[in-house]
Amino acid sequence: MSMTSTDDEIATEQDTITAIYKRFDALREKADHRFSSAIQPTQVSTPGGKLERNIRAQHFSERAAQLSAAEHGLVIGRLDLDHDEHFYIGRTGLYSEDYDPLLIDWRAPAATPFYRATPMERLGVRRRRHIHLKGRRVVRLDDDILAIDELDDDERQHLTGEAALLSSLQSARTGRMADIVATIQAEQDRIIRSELDGILVVEGGPGTGKTVVALHRAAYLLYTHRDQLAKSGVLVVGPNATFLRYIDQVLPGLGETDVVLASMGDLYPGVETSRTDAPFAAAVKGSLRMADVLEQAVTRHERIPPGSLKVTTDRDTYLLDEETCQRILDETRERAERTRQPHNRMRQFVAKKVLNELVRQEYERLDSVLDGIDIPLEADDEEDRDLGELIDQNALYREFRTSPSVREALDILWPELTPQRVLTDLYTDPDFRAAVTPQLSQAERDALHRADATAWTISDVPLLDELATLVGELDATINRAERRRRQAEAARSQHIEEQRQLVHDAYDVAMDMAIDEEVTMPVDASLVLERYHDVDDRGFLAERARQDREWEYGHVIVDEAQELSPMAWRLLVRRCPSRSMTAVGDIAQTGAPDSPGSWSEVLDPVAPGQWRRGQLTVNYRTTEQIMNVAADVLAASGADAVAPRSVRPDGEKPWAWQVTDDELADALPGLVREERVHLETGTMAVLAPRSRIDSVLASVRHACPEATTGDDENVLDAPVAVLTPAQAKGLEFDGTIVVAPDEIVAGSSRGYSDLYVALTRPTRRLGVVATGPLPDGLAHLR
Ligand SMILES: Nc1ncnc2c1ncn2[C@@H]1O[C@H](COP(=O)(O)OP(=O)(O)OP(=O)(O)O)[C@@H](O)[C@H]1O
């Protein structure tokens, strides 16, 4: 076996690749064709016929999209096994016309050795070959020979080892994250294929692939647990909109579309925000104590007015004294607790109690008027023959129920609440706030104050969501939903026969699809039915999930998870009660001053005993030279964490430049120009403390007029991005200049973490421009 990619070998592989693409084209054409015929107007008007058409249209459009996503770099490599067997690994699985496997999907169990086999643990692999394609042309082969004992000396000298990985890491960045299916490393593969259940916390320093691995895990889980996840979808939560744009091509590129990408500010339907609070206010809002505060804030709206509550109707005026009100509230709360009903749901119950009381009082009044008639004490007493004959009790109830005065009384005792209203009261009314926050200090209480209560922030989203579960839907919404449910129920029973027919049809469609795609596994008809049945009414899964606060996802992936507050975790667990989650993060990169110091602090309260850890130890982004600088800063910060080891020895020397404050504006354009010359085509960022962003942008624009800041949604496409370290979190650039590192450190109690984040963004070149003393750890750069 030879390890060099001779022209002969390339030519041989080219023949195979050409044959695979030929088959691929045929399948793609078939999917396109099936899609076109599925969307043809049809004569069939039965529900079964429409269903079949919908299923076909959506299925084949998805299949066509999946195939189209797989076209670029369709074949990843080849595994040569013991006993002269071999097969090809690709972005999707393909069968020949005779049902022989042509290409194994990278997520299939059979592909695992491609990522995990090592010379020490060969897993039956003799050679792993990475096939590099340009379009459909084979341009290079990189071989890892694992059966080293069988090699002669000459062959050993040609060992290419990690050539494929290194060439991928050294390529210039585009401003968008790319997939890594060709070069997933063994420790990453273990995390990607880790079981679905429970919360997997993936820890790892900067650049260890936490984000990219989490996204490949989503693709793997959707492939492996399709039946479970296709119905419920996967939610990926990232820190901000720029980050989501940075990663949004990865999953579609892997053929997966049933994924919702959102930041915390998007997770409460109807409120979309990227506004942040001051760090102290954010810390108070994120604290677990807010769960109690919100509960008290809701209870506080259930009020007993001092004195008596007066109800005036056309008939008379009635008084509900304090004792009666108290009894009604006590009984309601007791029932709410027993039946676990939210506040708004109990309003009907309160109304019933109030009406009973009014009817009782009316009977009493009539008793005195109709002297001599035997009046019962309880209005709903069935024994009440004499009075019952005189009064239409139902009419009396109706009369009270529709009285504006009764409604007003109810609004005092048990008002209908919205999450927005409760939070507004908490933020704007100091007396209300003081009453419901006995567990907060005065400073914490004051931090909650806000003049414009509806200027919702990211930290408000978990609070609104928590309140939504405490108050429940409004009556009107419930009634609407109830009406809809009843109509649907009626429609369902009417069409029971048609429904049976649908299942029948779905089964036929499922079988057809199995045959069309030459898959040997039968497709599950009930899954087909569930997945596509209401396509017409409610749109695709991701859209439906995004709009529904009560949607329960099959799996949730959380990036930069170290930044999430305990209240945010409570929201996420509500979105995924099964707690099947992947949380990736690095405590050493935490920016928020009060954020948790350990994973157990945040996860034990929401998922005790249900979470486990995975570790990534190797940095694939940053060169060794740059990582050494970052590691010094990490050590100087006194953090326990150890910086990850870099696999890239190919780096250029980081530099530091000292200027005075006055010189900075003049110096920056020259430095930026020089860096861009070094980088040639690569991407670049200038990272600065928030207070300097405007002035830095102004001077960078002298060198590069298209430079822009993190507030611009096109920042990832700009040749130079001017960002704060917080905005740069999770992103990467070929070159980075860090401005005023001492101010970044002094900016918050987590300033060293921010500097560590800033220093670990570049893939190739790092420069530091200081206007003050260089912080510990950077001193020797000068
Ligand atoms: N196996 C791999 N093959 C090729 N590239 C890889 C591999 N693993 C990681 N990378 C690349 O390394 C870079 C860093 O990955 P990623 O952003 O996922 O790291 P991270 O751990 O999330 O970093 P940070 O915590 O700093 O945001 C990305 O460009 C990613 O594509």
PDBQT file of the ligand as one rigid body, heavy atoms in Angstrom, charges set to zero:
ROOT
HETATM    1  N1  LIG A 801     -11.991  18.800  13.779  1.00  0.00    +0.000 N 
HETATM    2  C1  LIG A 801     -11.872  19.998  13.211  1.00  0.00    +0.000 A 
HETATM    3  N2  LIG A 801     -11.530  20.131  11.934  1.00  0.00    +0.000 NA
HETATM    4  C2  LIG A 801     -11.412  21.356  11.355  1.00  0.00    +0.000 A 
HETATM    5  N3  LIG A 801     -11.659  22.502  11.997  1.00  0.00    +0.000 NA
HETATM    6  C3  LIG A 801     -12.016  22.418  13.279  1.00  0.00    +0.000 A 
HETATM    7  C4  LIG A 801     -12.153  21.184  13.965  1.00  0.00    +0.000 A 
HETATM    8  N4  LIG A 801     -12.539  21.435  15.222  1.00  0.00    +0.000 NA
HETATM    9  C5  LIG A 801     -12.642  22.758  15.330  1.00  0.00    +0.000 A 
HETATM   10  N5  LIG A 801     -12.338  23.352  14.165  1.00  0.00    +0.000 N 
HETATM   11  C6  LIG A 801     -12.344  24.786  13.886  1.00  0.00    +0.000 C 
HETATM   12  O1  LIG A 801     -11.804  25.482  14.990  1.00  0.00    +0.000 OA
HETATM   13  C7  LIG A 801     -12.455  26.734  15.125  1.00  0.00    +0.000 C 
HETATM   14  C8  LIG A 801     -12.969  26.899  16.520  1.00  0.00    +0.000 C 
HETATM   15  O2  LIG A 801     -14.110  26.106  16.696  1.00  0.00    +0.000 OA
HETATM   16  P1  LIG A 801     -15.321  26.620  17.592  1.00  0.00    +0.000 P 
HETATM   17  O3  LIG A 801     -15.651  28.011  17.267  1.00  0.00    +0.000 OA
HETATM   18  O4  LIG A 801     -16.362  25.580  17.525  1.00  0.00    +0.000 OA
HETATM   19  O5  LIG A 801     -14.601  26.574  19.009  1.00  0.00    +0.000 OA
HETATM   20  P2  LIG A 801     -15.185  26.975  20.432  1.00  0.00    +0.000 P 
HETATM   21  O6  LIG A 801     -14.666  25.953  21.368  1.00  0.00    +0.000 OA
HETATM   22  O7  LIG A 801     -16.650  27.143  20.341  1.00  0.00    +0.000 OA
HETATM   23  O8  LIG A 801     -14.451  28.343  20.667  1.00  0.00    +0.000 OA
HETATM   24  P3  LIG A 801     -14.803  29.582  21.627  1.00  0.00    +0.000 P 
HETATM   25  O9  LIG A 801     -15.106  29.045  22.982  1.00  0.00    +0.000 OA
HETATM   26  O10 LIG A 801     -13.548  30.361  21.602  1.00  0.00    +0.000 OA
HETATM   27  O11 LIG A 801     -15.922  30.282  20.979  1.00  0.00    +0.000 OA
HETATM   28  C9  LIG A 801     -13.538  26.773  14.065  1.00  0.00    +0.000 C 
HETATM   29  O12 LIG A 801     -13.048  27.426  12.930  1.00  0.00    +0.000 OA
HETATM   30  C10 LIG A 801     -13.748  25.323  13.749  1.00  0.00    +0.000 C 
HETATM   31  O13 LIG A 801     -14.256  25.120  12.467  1.00  0.00    +0.000 OA
ENDROOT
TORSDOF 0
